[in-house]
Amino acid sequence: MNWKSTFKLSFLFIICVMFSSLSFSAKGSLEGYVGEDRTVISVTKVFDSAPTYPRNALRMGREGYVLIEFDVDTDGSVLDPYVVESEPTGVFERSAIKAVRKWLFSPPVYKDVSVKVNDVRARVTFALD
């Protein structure tokens, strides 16, 4: 492959990335649990990092989602994210986990005490527009 062909392919890839978009169904408030009685509490996302669309998925025109569960620490950071479900399997998980680790929530408070919120679930949807 000569340099012109390589340049054209690179240019097309960049254009595809520019016109692709990611949508998130995990905007704003999410819910998790606090304490042994598993009281439901809302946590509000104040920063999210968009996941990178995997190259192979982009090239093949694949779309999908990843359902991730994690805890929110007393400072609002994400703890121990893991994949609960994904479709298609093996395509978007790594990118979604990497992005969710960077999310930040308002520090959770319950009964005027800073708390850790358990079992928060977020669905990250990968879509090409």
Residue pairs with C-beta under 8 A, 6 or more apart in sequence:
13 55
13 58
13 59
16 58
16 59
17 53
17 58
19 129
20 53
20 58
20 128
20 129
21 127
21 128
21 129
22 50
22 51
22 53
22 124
22 125
22 126
22 127
23 125
23 127
24 48
24 50
24 122
24 123
24 124
24 125
25 65
25 122
25 123
25 124
25 125
26 45
26 48
26 122
26 123
26 124
27 45
28 44
28 45
29 42
29 43
29 44
29 45
30 42
30 43
30 45
30 120
30 121
30 122
31 40
31 41
31 42
31 43
31 120
31 121
32 40
32 41
32 43
32 71
32 72
32 117
32 118
32 119
32 120
32 121
33 39
33 40
33 41
33 117
33 118
33 119
34 41
34 108
34 110
34 115
34 116
34 117
34 118
35 110
35 115
39 110
41 108
41 110
41 115
41 117
43 72
43 76
43 105
43 106
43 108
43 117
43 120
44 105
44 106
45 103
45 104
45 105
46 76
46 104
46 105
46 106
47 102
47 103
47 104
48 99
48 102
48 103
48 104
49 99
49 102
49 103
50 99
51 92
51 95
51 96
51 98
51 99
51 124
51 126
52 95
52 98
52 99
53 95
53 126
53 128
54 91
54 92
54 94
54 95
56 62
56 91
57 63
57 64
57 91
57 92
57 126
58 128
61 128
62 88
62 91
62 126
63 125
63 126
63 127
63 128
64 86
64 87
64 88
64 91
64 92
64 125
64 126
65 86
65 87
65 92
65 123
65 124
65 125
65 126
66 83
66 85
66 86
66 92
66 93
66 96
66 97
66 123
66 124
66 126
67 83
67 84
67 85
67 86
67 121
67 122
67 123
68 81
68 82
68 83
68 84
68 96
68 97
68 100
68 121
68 122
68 123
68 124
69 81
69 82
69 84
69 119
69 120
69 121
70 78
70 79
70 80
70 81
70 82
70 100
70 120
70 122
71 78
71 79
71 80
71 116
71 117
71 118
71 119
71 120
72 78
72 79
72 105
72 108
72 116
72 117
72 120
73 79
73 116
74 107
74 108
74 114
74 115
74 116
75 107
76 104
76 105
76 106
76 107
76 108
77 104
77 105
78 100
78 101
78 102
78 103
78 104
78 105
79 116
81 97
81 100
81 101
82 97
83 93
83 96
83 97
84 121
86 92
86 93
86 96
92 124
92 126
95 126
96 124
96 126
99 124
100 122
100 124
107 114
108 114
108 115
108 116
108 117
109 115
